[in-house]
Amino acid sequence: MSAREHNPAYRAGSGKLSPLLAIALLAGHAQAQPPSPPAVQATGAVKTDASPADSNSASRVTLDSVAAVVNGDLILESDVDAEERFAAFQPFSEPKPATRDRLIERLIDRDLILQQMALQQQPAISDAEVEAQLNTLRKAIPKCAAYHCETQQGWEKFVADQGFTLEEVRDRWRERMQVLGYIEERFRTGIDIAQPEIDDYYQKTMLPVYQKESVTPPAEASIADRIREILLQQQVDKLLDDWLAALRAQGSVVVMKPGEEAP
């Protein structure tokens, strides 16, 4: 867990909307209480963690530099790395891998949203709701087919190969769900996703991905809700973009250059 996750805003729990969050709104926890923050240095932070793929789960200490500061909340290079790796769980959010700068911008946007969410109580999302979405996700990720993610062993192997634990994935997905719920409530008034739009996205966007992986795609009906969510995110993108621009102007956002000291 990184330094930025100790901000109260990260106790809400769901990664980034289409271009803005690429939803994957991911990190931060509502139910789980985070440990004490690590010590922060002038140009970075000391981070203690254990690799999920490490068989002996030995703790290790690494120097983790600051990538950005959002109203005093640190975004670390490890957060950028985790955001990049978590894209494996959201294969349809962006057409191509995001650049480092794009990942940092996404994390800044998410941090701003979570800070706003922390100002008011958010509806709780149950473990059962999270697991239901993850069970659907396991069937929708093309690369999951080779792992046989329909089995618990296969799913655990896929998760570990992306550099996460099952608990981390659940926490990140919970945050993602909660952020999406907040954004939908704030911006989606009057927006409706019609069935032809879902059909078009399934045929033109999702099917080519499965074909590229030589994997049989799931039936459209089984992932229609996921497609509707993606399309909704795209619809609210402009409204969200304007709102985030205002939050940036009102607050303090500093993106660090490599080797630059944190303010």
Secondary structure by P-SEA (a helix, b strand, c coil): cccccccccccccccccccccccccccccccccccccccccccbbbbbbbbcccccbbbbbbbcccccccccccccaaaaaaaaaacccccccccccccaaaaaaaaaaaaaaaaaaaccccccccaaaaaaaaaaaaaccccccccccccaaaaaaaaaaacccaaaaaaaaaaaaaaaaaaaaaccccccccaaaaaaaaacccaaaaaaacccccccccaaaaaaaaaaaaaaaaaaaaaaaaaaaabbbbbbccccccc
